[in-house]
Amino acid sequence: MEQAASAPATAPVRVRLRPTMQSDIEFVLSLERDPDNLPFITPWERTQHEAAIRFPDFRHFIVEAGPDLEAAGFVILIGCRSQNQSLELKRMVVRSKGKGTGRAALRVVKKVSFDDLGAHRLWLDVKKRNERARALYAGEGFVVEGELRESVRVAGGFESMVVMSMLQAEFTQRRSQAMELRA
Ligand SMILES: CC(C)(COP(=O)(O)OP(=O)(O)OC[C@H]1O[C@@H](n2cnc3c(N)ncnc32)[C@H](O)[C@@H]1OP(=O)(O)O)[C@@H](O)C(=O)NCCC(=O)NCCS
Protein backbone atom coordinates (compact mmCIF):
# COMPACT_ATOMS: atom_id res chain seq x y z
CA MET A 1 0.00 0.00 0.00
CA GLU A 2 1.49 3.26 -1.07
CA GLN A 3 0.32 6.80 -0.81
CA ALA A 4 2.04 9.89 -2.06
CA ALA A 5 1.38 13.33 -0.71
CA SER A 6 2.69 16.82 -0.68
CA ALA A 7 1.69 18.58 2.52
CA PRO A 8 0.69 22.26 2.42
CA ALA A 9 3.11 25.16 2.42
CA THR A 10 3.83 24.90 6.14
CA ALA A 11 5.34 21.47 5.61
CA PRO A 12 6.51 21.21 2.00
CA VAL A 13 7.84 17.71 2.35
CA ARG A 14 7.02 15.00 -0.14
CA VAL A 15 6.34 11.82 1.80
CA ARG A 16 5.35 8.32 0.83
CA LEU A 17 4.68 5.22 2.90
CA ARG A 18 5.73 1.84 1.59
CA PRO A 19 5.55 -1.53 3.31
CA THR A 20 8.63 -2.33 5.37
CA MET A 21 10.68 -5.22 4.01
CA GLN A 22 13.01 -7.60 5.76
CA SER A 23 15.94 -5.66 4.31
CA ASP A 24 14.70 -2.50 6.08
CA ILE A 25 14.77 -3.97 9.57
CA GLU A 26 18.35 -2.88 10.28
CA PHE A 27 17.40 0.71 9.42
CA VAL A 28 14.37 0.50 11.71
CA LEU A 29 16.43 -0.92 14.58
CA SER A 30 19.10 1.74 14.17
CA LEU A 31 16.46 4.49 14.38
CA GLU A 32 14.95 2.95 17.49
CA ARG A 33 18.34 2.73 19.18
CA ASP A 34 19.30 6.29 18.28
CA PRO A 35 19.81 8.21 21.54
CA ASP A 36 17.62 11.01 20.11
CA ASN A 37 14.67 8.62 19.95
CA LEU A 38 15.19 6.23 22.87
CA PRO A 39 13.71 8.55 25.52
CA PHE A 40 10.41 8.63 23.65
CA ILE A 41 9.85 5.02 22.65
CA THR A 42 10.17 1.47 23.96
CA PRO A 43 12.33 -0.25 21.35
CA TRP A 44 11.30 -3.61 20.00
CA GLU A 45 13.40 -6.70 19.42
CA ARG A 46 14.23 -7.58 15.83
CA THR A 47 11.81 -10.50 15.99
CA GLN A 48 8.95 -8.19 16.96
CA HIS A 49 9.52 -6.06 13.86
CA GLU A 50 9.88 -9.17 11.71
CA ALA A 51 6.55 -10.44 13.02
CA ALA A 52 4.93 -7.04 12.54
CA ILE A 53 5.75 -6.91 8.84
CA ARG A 54 3.96 -10.25 8.37
CA PHE A 55 1.08 -10.18 10.85
CA PRO A 56 -2.15 -9.16 9.03
CA ASP A 57 -3.36 -7.04 11.96
CA PHE A 58 -0.27 -4.84 11.67
CA ARG A 59 0.98 -2.42 9.03
CA HIS A 60 4.68 -1.62 9.19
CA PHE A 61 5.72 1.18 6.84
CA ILE A 62 8.92 2.89 5.84
CA VAL A 63 8.51 6.66 5.52
CA GLU A 64 10.17 7.83 2.34
CA ALA A 65 10.74 11.56 2.01
CA GLY A 66 12.39 14.23 -0.05
CA PRO A 67 12.95 14.57 -3.77
CA ASP A 68 14.66 11.17 -3.95
CA LEU A 69 12.18 9.50 -1.58
CA GLU A 70 14.91 8.23 0.69
CA ALA A 71 14.12 6.19 3.79
CA ALA A 72 13.38 8.83 6.41
CA GLY A 73 11.62 6.95 9.17
CA PHE A 74 9.05 4.32 9.95
CA VAL A 75 5.47 3.94 11.17
CA ILE A 76 3.66 1.01 12.78
CA LEU A 77 -0.13 0.65 12.83
CA ILE A 78 -1.89 -1.98 14.95
CA GLY A 79 -5.48 -3.15 14.96
CA CYS A 80 -5.95 -3.07 11.22
CA ARG A 81 -8.31 -6.03 11.50
CA SER A 82 -9.98 -4.75 14.66
CA GLN A 83 -13.72 -5.42 14.66
CA ASN A 84 -14.04 -2.12 16.48
CA GLN A 85 -12.27 -0.38 13.60
CA SER A 86 -10.02 1.18 16.21
CA LEU A 87 -6.48 1.48 14.86
CA GLU A 88 -3.49 2.31 17.00
CA LEU A 89 -0.63 4.40 15.71
CA LYS A 90 1.84 2.33 17.66
CA ARG A 91 5.00 4.14 16.65
CA MET A 92 6.25 6.89 14.40
CA VAL A 93 9.92 7.82 14.19
CA VAL A 94 11.64 10.07 11.68
CA ARG A 95 15.37 10.48 11.32
CA SER A 96 15.73 14.16 10.53
CA LYS A 97 13.55 16.09 12.94
CA GLY A 98 11.94 19.49 12.84
CA LYS A 99 11.73 19.70 9.04
CA GLY A 100 8.09 18.80 8.57
CA THR A 101 8.64 15.12 7.79
CA GLY A 102 6.69 13.95 10.83
CA ARG A 103 3.70 16.15 10.03
CA ALA A 104 3.65 15.09 6.38
CA ALA A 105 3.95 11.42 7.37
CA LEU A 106 1.15 11.75 9.93
CA ARG A 107 -1.16 13.15 7.27
CA VAL A 108 -0.51 10.13 5.09
CA VAL A 109 -1.03 7.84 8.10
CA LYS A 110 -4.46 9.41 8.67
CA LYS A 111 -5.38 9.06 5.02
CA VAL A 112 -4.31 5.41 4.92
CA SER A 113 -6.08 4.66 8.20
CA PHE A 114 -9.42 6.24 7.38
CA ASP A 115 -9.57 5.83 3.59
CA ASP A 116 -7.85 2.49 3.06
CA LEU A 117 -8.04 0.59 6.35
CA GLY A 118 -11.56 1.64 7.29
CA ALA A 119 -10.69 3.11 10.66
CA HIS A 120 -13.48 4.53 12.78
CA ARG A 121 -10.99 5.70 15.40
CA LEU A 122 -7.25 6.28 15.18
CA TRP A 123 -5.55 6.47 18.56
CA LEU A 124 -2.14 6.61 20.13
CA ASP A 125 -0.42 7.08 23.41
CA VAL A 126 2.52 9.39 23.82
CA LYS A 127 4.81 10.12 26.72
CA LYS A 128 3.63 13.17 28.58
CA ARG A 129 7.08 14.74 28.41
CA ASN A 130 7.30 14.24 24.64
CA GLU A 131 6.22 17.80 23.91
CA ARG A 132 7.28 17.70 20.29
CA ALA A 133 5.13 14.71 19.44
CA ARG A 134 2.19 15.93 21.52
CA ALA A 135 2.29 19.31 19.75
CA LEU A 136 2.35 17.54 16.41
CA TYR A 137 -0.59 15.26 17.24
CA ALA A 138 -2.65 18.10 18.72
CA GLY A 139 -1.87 20.33 15.73
CA GLU A 140 -3.03 17.55 13.43
CA GLY A 141 -6.40 17.28 15.13
CA PHE A 142 -5.93 14.52 17.69
CA VAL A 143 -8.04 14.98 20.82
CA VAL A 144 -6.69 14.21 24.29
CA GLU A 145 -8.71 11.39 25.86
CA GLY A 146 -6.87 11.21 29.13
CA GLU A 147 -3.72 10.33 30.95
CA LEU A 148 -2.33 6.97 32.04
CA ARG A 149 -0.61 8.21 35.13
CA GLU A 150 2.90 6.86 35.80
CA SER A 151 2.14 3.85 33.65
CA VAL A 152 5.60 3.28 32.18
CA ARG A 153 8.61 2.18 34.21
CA VAL A 154 11.79 4.03 33.27
CA ALA A 155 15.21 4.39 34.82
CA GLY A 156 14.68 6.32 38.00
CA GLY A 157 10.90 6.15 38.18
CA PHE A 158 7.72 6.12 36.17
CA GLU A 159 6.39 8.17 33.28
CA SER A 160 2.84 9.11 32.37
CA MET A 161 1.27 8.55 28.97
CA VAL A 162 -1.28 10.76 27.24
CA VAL A 163 -3.93 8.99 25.12
CA MET A 164 -5.08 10.88 22.03
CA SER A 165 -7.43 9.97 19.21
CA MET A 166 -9.21 11.11 16.09
CA LEU A 167 -12.60 9.82 14.96
CA GLN A 168 -13.59 9.25 11.37
CA ALA A 169 -16.18 12.04 11.58
CA GLU A 170 -13.50 14.45 12.79
CA PHE A 171 -11.25 13.44 9.94
CA THR A 172 -14.07 14.02 7.46
CA GLN A 173 -14.80 17.40 8.97
CA ARG A 174 -11.14 18.41 8.76
CA ARG A 175 -10.96 17.19 5.19
CA SER A 176 -13.96 19.36 4.28
CA GLN A 177 -11.91 22.29 5.57
CA ALA A 178 -8.90 21.25 3.46
CA MET A 179 -6.95 20.32 6.59
CA GLU A 180 -6.39 16.75 5.41
CA LEU A 181 -5.08 15.15 2.25
CA ARG A 182 -7.68 14.72 -0.45
CA ALA A 183 -9.34 11.34 -0.95
C1 LIG B 1 7.79 13.12 16.89
C2 LIG B 1 8.34 13.16 15.46
C3 LIG B 1 7.82 11.97 14.69
C4 LIG B 1 7.87 14.47 14.81
O1 LIG B 1 8.40 14.55 13.52
P1 LIG B 1 9.22 15.87 13.05
O2 LIG B 1 9.53 15.71 11.63
O3 LIG B 1 10.35 16.07 13.99
O4 LIG B 1 8.14 17.00 13.30
P2 LIG B 1 7.76 18.19 12.30
O5 LIG B 1 8.99 18.86 11.83
O6 LIG B 1 6.82 17.67 11.29
O7 LIG B 1 7.02 19.16 13.31
C5 LIG B 1 5.67 19.02 13.56
C6 LIG B 1 5.29 19.84 14.76
O8 LIG B 1 5.86 19.32 15.95
C7 LIG B 1 6.08 20.40 16.85
N1 LIG B 1 7.49 20.47 17.15
C8 LIG B 1 8.53 20.22 16.34
N2 LIG B 1 9.66 20.32 17.02
C9 LIG B 1 9.34 20.66 18.28
C10 LIG B 1 10.09 20.90 19.46
N3 LIG B 1 11.41 20.80 19.46
N4 LIG B 1 9.40 21.19 20.59
C11 LIG B 1 8.05 21.26 20.61
N5 LIG B 1 7.30 21.03 19.51
C12 LIG B 1 7.95 20.72 18.37
C13 LIG B 1 5.60 21.65 16.16
O9 LIG B 1 4.24 21.84 16.48
C14 LIG B 1 5.74 21.29 14.73
O10 LIG B 1 4.93 21.98 13.89
P3 LIG B 1 5.39 23.41 13.29
O11 LIG B 1 6.80 23.25 12.79
O12 LIG B 1 4.42 23.64 12.19
O13 LIG B 1 5.27 24.36 14.43
C15 LIG B 1 9.90 13.12 15.44
O14 LIG B 1 10.40 14.29 16.09
C16 LIG B 1 10.49 11.89 16.08
O15 LIG B 1 10.76 10.90 15.40
N6 LIG B 1 10.74 11.94 17.42
C17 LIG B 1 11.32 10.80 18.15
C18 LIG B 1 10.37 9.63 18.27
C19 LIG B 1 9.03 10.06 18.81
O16 LIG B 1 8.92 10.85 19.73
N7 LIG B 1 7.96 9.47 18.22
C20 LIG B 1 6.60 9.77 18.62
C21 LIG B 1 6.16 8.95 19.76
S1 LIG B 1 5.87 7.27 19.31
The ligand as a MOL file (V3000), in Angstrom:
LIG
                    3D

  0  0  0     0  0            999 V3000
M  V30 BEGIN CTAB
M  V30 COUNTS 48 50 0 0 0
M  V30 BEGIN ATOM
M  V30 1 C 7.7880 13.1180 16.8880 0
M  V30 2 C 8.3410 13.1580 15.4620 0
M  V30 3 C 7.8160 11.9660 14.6890 0
M  V30 4 C 7.8720 14.4740 14.8130 0
M  V30 5 O 8.3970 14.5530 13.5190 0
M  V30 6 P 9.2170 15.8720 13.0540 0
M  V30 7 O 9.5300 15.7060 11.6330 0
M  V30 8 O 10.3480 16.0720 13.9860 0
M  V30 9 O 8.1370 17.0020 13.2980 0
M  V30 10 P 7.7580 18.1860 12.3010 0
M  V30 11 O 8.9950 18.8570 11.8340 0
M  V30 12 O 6.8210 17.6700 11.2850 0
M  V30 13 O 7.0180 19.1640 13.3090 0
M  V30 14 C 5.6670 19.0160 13.5630 0
M  V30 15 C 5.2860 19.8370 14.7590 0
M  V30 16 O 5.8640 19.3230 15.9510 0
M  V30 17 C 6.0790 20.4040 16.8470 0
M  V30 18 N 7.4900 20.4690 17.1500 0
M  V30 19 C 8.5270 20.2210 16.3450 0
M  V30 20 N 9.6640 20.3220 17.0160 0
M  V30 21 C 9.3410 20.6580 18.2770 0
M  V30 22 C 10.0860 20.8980 19.4560 0
M  V30 23 N 11.4150 20.8040 19.4630 0
M  V30 24 N 9.4010 21.1870 20.5930 0
M  V30 25 C 8.0490 21.2640 20.6080 0
M  V30 26 N 7.3040 21.0270 19.5060 0
M  V30 27 C 7.9480 20.7250 18.3660 0
M  V30 28 C 5.5980 21.6510 16.1620 0
M  V30 29 O 4.2350 21.8450 16.4820 0
M  V30 30 C 5.7410 21.2850 14.7250 0
M  V30 31 O 4.9260 21.9800 13.8900 0
M  V30 32 P 5.3910 23.4140 13.2860 0
M  V30 33 O 6.8010 23.2520 12.7950 0
M  V30 34 O 4.4200 23.6430 12.1920 0
M  V30 35 O 5.2740 24.3620 14.4280 0
M  V30 36 C 9.8950 13.1220 15.4380 0
M  V30 37 O 10.3970 14.2860 16.0860 0
M  V30 38 C 10.4900 11.8870 16.0770 0
M  V30 39 O 10.7580 10.9010 15.3970 0
M  V30 40 N 10.7350 11.9420 17.4210 0
M  V30 41 C 11.3250 10.8050 18.1480 0
M  V30 42 C 10.3700 9.6340 18.2700 0
M  V30 43 C 9.0310 10.0590 18.8110 0
M  V30 44 O 8.9160 10.8460 19.7340 0
M  V30 45 N 7.9640 9.4720 18.2170 0
M  V30 46 C 6.5990 9.7670 18.6220 0
M  V30 47 C 6.1620 8.9540 19.7630 0
M  V30 48 S 5.8690 7.2680 19.3070 0
M  V30 END ATOM
M  V30 BEGIN BOND
M  V30 1 1 1 2
M  V30 2 1 2 3
M  V30 3 1 2 4
M  V30 4 1 2 36
M  V30 5 1 4 5
M  V30 6 1 5 6
M  V30 7 2 6 7
M  V30 8 1 6 8
M  V30 9 1 6 9
M  V30 10 1 9 10
M  V30 11 2 10 11
M  V30 12 1 10 12
M  V30 13 1 10 13
M  V30 14 1 13 14
M  V30 15 1 14 15
M  V30 16 1 15 16
M  V30 17 1 15 30
M  V30 18 1 16 17
M  V30 19 1 17 18
M  V30 20 1 17 28
M  V30 21 1 18 19
M  V30 22 1 18 27
M  V30 23 2 19 20
M  V30 24 1 20 21
M  V30 25 1 21 22
M  V30 26 2 21 27
M  V30 27 1 22 23
M  V30 28 2 22 24
M  V30 29 1 24 25
M  V30 30 2 25 26
M  V30 31 1 26 27
M  V30 32 1 28 29
M  V30 33 1 28 30
M  V30 34 1 30 31
M  V30 35 1 31 32
M  V30 36 2 32 33
M  V30 37 1 32 34
M  V30 38 1 32 35
M  V30 39 1 36 37
M  V30 40 1 36 38
M  V30 41 2 38 39
M  V30 42 1 38 40
M  V30 43 1 40 41
M  V30 44 1 41 42
M  V30 45 1 42 43
M  V30 46 2 43 44
M  V30 47 1 43 45
M  V30 48 1 45 46
M  V30 49 1 46 47
M  V30 50 1 47 48
M  V30 END BOND
M  V30 END CTAB
M  END
